[in-house]
Amino acid sequence: MDLQQRINAFSKLGDFLSQFSTKGIQKNETVEANDLFFDGFKHQIKLAKEHNGWFTENNILYSLESWSNALQADHITKWTNTYNFKDIGPKTIAIIMAGNIPLVGFHDFLSVLITGHKVLVKQSSNDKHLLPFLAKYLEIVAPAFKGNITFTEDKLDNFDAVIATGSNNTARYFEYYFKDQPSIIRKNRNSVAILTGNETKAQLEALSEDIFRYYGLGCRNVSKLFVPKNYNFDDFFNAVYKWHPIIHEAKYANNYDYNKAVYLMSEFDMLENGFLMVKEDQSYASPIATLFYDTYDNDNGLKQKLIGDSEKIQCVVAAGLLEDEIAFGKTQQPQLWDYADDVDTVEFLLKI
């Protein structure tokens, strides 16, 4: 396949995914190969929910809706237009995927195939139902993909480069194990938001999406706030209150109760509103149902801190403070050219 044919195939996948959104699941008879795949994918969503308690239907559909929006032909074309795809010798690229949120490894999968390489996927056991089914859809609408997509649960073998995502501990293992192959190794990162005290209610409400979507399990979820000294959290708590039904979801509630008990027994100072705890802490990775915060004196000092800690940070949410900031409420809606860890995956793949 040439690049345009690959773009067309993923655009058709985007059309297929458009039937599954947070507004509901509705069949569109004009979608190619729909009779073969629509009901089957509904079943895969059900299996994904049953297998992983963090994968609620709403969160799965939110992910599918986001990918449907991204996989529009004009978006893919805009993304790929900045690269030179000529004279690419197809290689086999292994991908070791995380499983913290639904389809978290899809961008790597897309990047490998859009560049004309073959993909060898080792999925997380936490997220193993959705992607293989979507790969089968691609093979039907673009038969040239057959033989270029492989899933394995065994030891990875016979590959030319690897993209691996894991914790800081597993990353050390990856770096050693794959030291002789071209690689992208991703570690733990978290996202932060900078508040000034002048945010509107709409901005703070949008920020709640960055905090609570996927229960805060994604690297693009805001897990820490930077606030001015003596910041009053009243407006913040009022704005995020719309997420209070989350406390009725068992896995989240169990984490909230456990972490609250730990903080109380340890006599830590914290604020809480019945479904979220806010605690002053210098760390970036906060437990589920907890948001850390730190104070700052001035913008310049904060900017220097963020630069110094850049390898720990995925996204910075702010309004008019940084050149590469993300708007409130947008962390879980990345564009195709928004690369994890600021490592250009496509450039890496084109140079192998």
C-alpha positions in Angstrom: 0.0 0.0 0.0 1.1 3.6 -0.6 0.6 6.3 2.1 -2.8 7.4 0.7 -4.1 3.9 0.8 -3.0 3.6 4.5 -4.6 6.9 5.3 -7.9 5.8 3.6 -7.9 2.5 5.7 -7.5 4.3 9.0 -10.1 6.9 7.9 -12.5 4.0 7.4 -11.7 2.7 10.8 -12.5 6.2 12.2 -15.9 6.0 10.4 -16.5 2.6 12.0 -15.6 4.0 15.5 -17.9 6.9 15.0 -20.8 4.6 15.8 -19.5 4.2 19.4 -19.6 7.4 21.4 -20.5 8.7 24.8 -23.8 9.9 23.3 -24.7 6.2 22.6 -24.1 3.3 20.3 -25.9 3.6 17.0 -25.4 1.6 13.8 -24.7 3.5 10.6 -25.6 1.3 7.6 -23.2 3.2 5.3 -20.1 2.1 7.2 -18.0 -0.4 5.3 -18.0 -4.0 6.5 -20.4 -3.0 9.3 -22.5 -6.2 9.1 -19.4 -8.2 9.8 -18.1 -6.1 12.7 -20.7 -3.9 14.4 -22.3 -6.5 16.7 -18.9 -8.2 17.3 -17.3 -5.0 18.5 -20.2 -4.3 20.9 -19.4 -7.7 22.3 -15.7 -6.8 22.7 -16.7 -3.7 24.6 -18.7 -5.9 26.9 -15.7 -8.2 27.4 -13.4 -5.3 28.1 -15.7 -4.0 30.8 -16.0 -7.4 32.4 -12.3 -8.1 32.3 -11.1 -4.7 33.8 -13.2 -2.9 36.4 -11.6 0.4 35.5 -12.8 0.2 31.9 -16.4 1.4 32.4 -18.5 1.7 29.2 -18.4 5.5 29.4 -14.6 5.5 29.5 -14.3 3.0 26.7 -16.7 5.0 24.6 -14.9 8.2 25.4 -11.7 6.7 24.1 -13.4 5.3 21.0 -15.0 8.7 20.3 -11.7 10.5 20.7 -10.0 8.1 18.2 -12.9 8.5 15.8 -12.4 12.2 15.8 -8.6 11.9 15.3 -8.9 9.4 12.5 -10.5 11.7 10.0 -8.8 11.8 6.7 -7.9 15.5 6.8 -6.4 15.1 10.3 -4.2 12.1 9.3 -3.2 13.9 6.1 -2.2 17.0 8.1 -0.2 14.8 10.4 1.7 12.9 7.8 2.3 15.8 5.4 5.2 17.0 7.6 7.2 13.9 6.9 9.1 12.3 4.0 7.7 8.8 3.5 9.8 7.9 0.4 12.2 5.0 0.3 11.0 3.3 3.5 12.2 -0.2 3.8 9.5 -2.1 5.8 10.8 -3.3 9.2 9.1 -5.2 12.0 8.4 -3.0 15.0 7.6 -4.5 18.3 5.3 -2.6 20.6 4.9 -3.4 24.3 1.7 -1.7 25.4 0.5 -0.4 28.7 -3.1 -1.1 29.9 -4.0 1.7 32.2 -6.7 3.3 29.9 -8.6 1.8 26.9 -6.6 1.7 23.7 -3.6 3.5 25.3 -1.2 1.9 22.8 -3.2 2.8 19.7 -1.1 5.8 18.7 2.0 3.6 18.5 0.1 1.0 16.5 -1.1 3.6 14.1 2.3 5.2 13.8 4.0 1.9 12.9 1.4 1.0 10.2 1.1 4.5 8.7 4.8 4.6 8.1 4.6 1.3 6.2 6.2 -1.0 8.7 4.9 -4.3 10.1 3.8 -4.3 13.7 4.3 -7.0 16.4 2.1 -6.2 19.4 2.4 -7.5 23.0 -0.6 -6.2 24.8 -1.2 -5.6 28.5 -3.4 -8.2 30.0 -5.6 -5.3 31.3 -6.5 -4.2 27.7 -6.5 -7.1 25.3 -10.0 -7.1 23.8 -10.4 -4.0 21.7 -7.3 -3.6 19.5 -7.1 -7.1 17.9 -10.7 -6.7 16.8 -10.0 -3.3 15.2 -6.9 -4.8 13.5 -9.2 -7.4 11.9 -11.4 -4.6 10.7 -8.4 -2.9 9.1 -7.4 -6.1 7.4 -10.9 -6.4 5.8 -11.1 -2.8 4.5 -7.4 -2.9 3.4 -6.4 -6.5 2.7 -2.8 -5.4 2.1 -2.5 -5.1 5.9 -2.8 -8.9 6.2 0.5 -10.3 7.3 1.7 -6.9 8.6 -0.1 -7.1 12.0 0.8 -9.7 14.6 -0.3 -10.1 18.2 1.7 -12.3 20.6 1.6 -13.3 24.2 5.0 -15.0 23.9 8.5 -13.6 24.2 9.2 -11.0 21.5 11.4 -12.3 18.7 12.4 -11.3 15.2 11.9 -7.6 15.3 14.0 -4.6 14.2 13.0 -1.9 16.7 10.8 -1.6 19.8 8.5 0.9 21.4 7.9 -0.1 25.1 5.8 1.6 27.7 5.9 0.8 31.4 6.7 1.9 34.9 10.0 3.4 35.9 11.0 -0.1 37.2 10.1 -1.9 34.0 11.7 0.8 31.9 15.0 -0.1 33.4 14.5 -3.7 32.4 13.4 -2.6 28.9 16.5 -0.4 28.5 18.8 -3.3 29.4 16.9 -6.0 27.5 16.6 -3.9 24.3 20.0 -2.1 24.5 21.0 -3.5 21.1 17.9 -2.5 19.2 16.6 1.0 18.2 14.0 1.8 20.8 11.7 4.3 22.5 11.3 3.4 26.2 8.6 5.3 28.1 8.5 5.7 31.8 6.1 7.1 34.4 4.9 10.6 33.7 2.1 12.7 35.1 0.4 15.9 34.2 0.0 19.1 36.1 -2.2 22.2 36.1 -1.2 25.8 37.1 -3.8 27.9 38.8 -3.5 31.6 39.5 -6.7 32.1 41.5 -8.3 34.0 38.6 -9.7 31.0 36.7 -13.4 31.1 35.7 -15.9 28.5 36.8 -15.9 27.1 33.3 -12.1 26.7 33.3 -12.2 24.9 36.6 -15.1 22.7 35.5 -13.1 21.8 32.4 -10.1 21.0 34.6 -12.2 18.4 36.4 -12.3 16.4 33.1 -8.5 16.4 33.1 -8.5 15.1 36.7 -11.3 12.5 36.8 -11.5 11.1 33.2 -10.3 7.4 33.3 -10.2 7.8 37.1 -7.0 9.7 36.8 -5.1 6.6 35.6 -3.6 8.1 32.4 -0.3 9.9 32.1 -2.3 12.9 30.6 -4.5 13.1 33.7 -3.8 16.0 36.0 -2.5 14.6 39.2 -1.0 17.7 40.7 -1.8 21.4 41.0 0.5 24.4 41.3 -1.3 27.2 43.2 -0.3 30.5 44.7 0.4 30.6 48.4 -2.7 30.9 50.5 -4.8 29.7 47.6 -8.5 29.3 48.4 -9.8 25.9 47.2 -13.5 26.8 47.6 -14.1 27.7 43.9 -12.1 24.6 42.8 -14.2 22.3 44.9 -17.4 23.9 43.8 -16.4 23.5 40.1 -15.4 19.8 40.3 -18.5 18.8 42.3 -20.3 17.7 39.1 -18.1 14.6 39.3 -19.4 13.6 42.7 -21.3 10.5 41.4 -17.8 8.9 40.9 -17.8 8.0 44.6 -20.6 5.4 43.9 -18.3 3.4 41.7 -16.9 0.6 43.8 -13.2 0.5 42.7 -12.9 4.3 43.0 -14.7 4.4 46.4 -12.4 1.6 47.7 -9.3 3.6 46.8 -10.8 6.8 48.3 -11.6 5.1 51.6 -8.2 3.4 51.8 -6.2 6.5 51.0 -8.3 8.6 53.3 -7.7 6.2 56.2 -3.9 6.2 55.5 -3.8 10.0 55.5 -5.9 10.3 58.7 -3.8 7.7 60.6 -0.7 9.5 59.5 -2.1 12.8 60.6 -1.5 14.4 57.2 -3.2 17.7 56.5 -5.6 17.5 53.6 -8.8 18.9 52.2 -11.6 16.7 51.0 -15.1 17.0 49.7 -16.5 13.4 50.0 -15.0 12.1 46.7 -11.6 13.9 46.2 -8.7 14.6 48.6 -6.3 17.5 48.0 -3.0 17.2 49.8 0.1 19.3 49.7 2.9 17.1 48.4 6.0 17.6 46.3 5.4 14.4 44.3 3.8 14.3 40.9 2.1 10.9 41.0 -0.9 11.0 43.3 -3.0 8.0 44.4 -6.4 7.5 43.0 -9.0 9.9 44.5 -6.2 12.2 45.6 -4.8 15.3 44.0 -1.5 16.7 45.1 -0.7 20.4 45.2 2.4 22.6 45.6 2.6 26.4 46.0 4.7 28.8 44.0 5.9 32.4 44.5 6.3 33.7 41.0 5.9 32.6 37.4 9.6 32.5 36.6 10.5 30.3 39.5 7.7 27.9 38.6 8.8 27.8 35.0 12.3 26.8 36.1 10.9 24.1 38.3 8.8 22.7 35.4 11.9 22.7 33.1 13.9 20.9 35.8 11.2 18.3 36.2 10.3 18.0 32.6 11.1 14.2 32.4 8.4 13.6 35.0 5.7 15.7 33.3 3.5 14.7 30.3 1.3 17.8 30.0 1.0 21.2 31.6 -2.5 22.7 31.8 -2.5 26.5 32.1 -3.9 29.7 30.6 -1.4 32.1 29.0 1.7 31.1 31.1 3.6 28.7 28.9 4.2 28.3 25.1 3.4 24.6 25.0 0.6 24.6 27.6 -2.7 22.7 27.1 -6.1 24.4 27.6 -8.2 23.4 30.5 -10.3 20.2 29.7 -8.2 19.2 26.7 -5.5 16.8 28.1 -7.5 13.7 27.0 -8.0 15.0 23.5 -4.5 15.0 22.0 -3.9 15.6 18.3 -2.1 13.0 16.2 1.0 15.1 16.4 1.0 15.3 20.2 3.6 12.7 21.0 4.0 11.0 24.4 7.1 12.2 26.2 7.7 14.7 23.3 9.4 11.9 21.4 8.4 12.0 17.7 7.4 8.4 17.1 7.0 8.8 13.3 10.4 10.4 12.9 11.9 7.6 14.8 10.2 5.0 12.6 11.2 6.7 9.4 14.9 6.7 10.3 15.1 2.9 11.2 
